[in-house]
């Protein structure tokens, strides 16, 4: 049964993964997102004091 011989199938698997790993990631990483995150200020926001009545 020729399908049990791993020699040609392992080479096909290896070459296909090499192609996938060299062609696909640059295409995916080349996309830009429409909403780029903006840098937030390093100052912490001052919390407001509790102004509700206690009773």
Secondary structure, 3 states (H helix, E strand, C coil): CHHHCHHHHHHHHHHHHHHHHHHHHHHHHCCCCCCCCCCCCCCCCCCCCCCCCCC
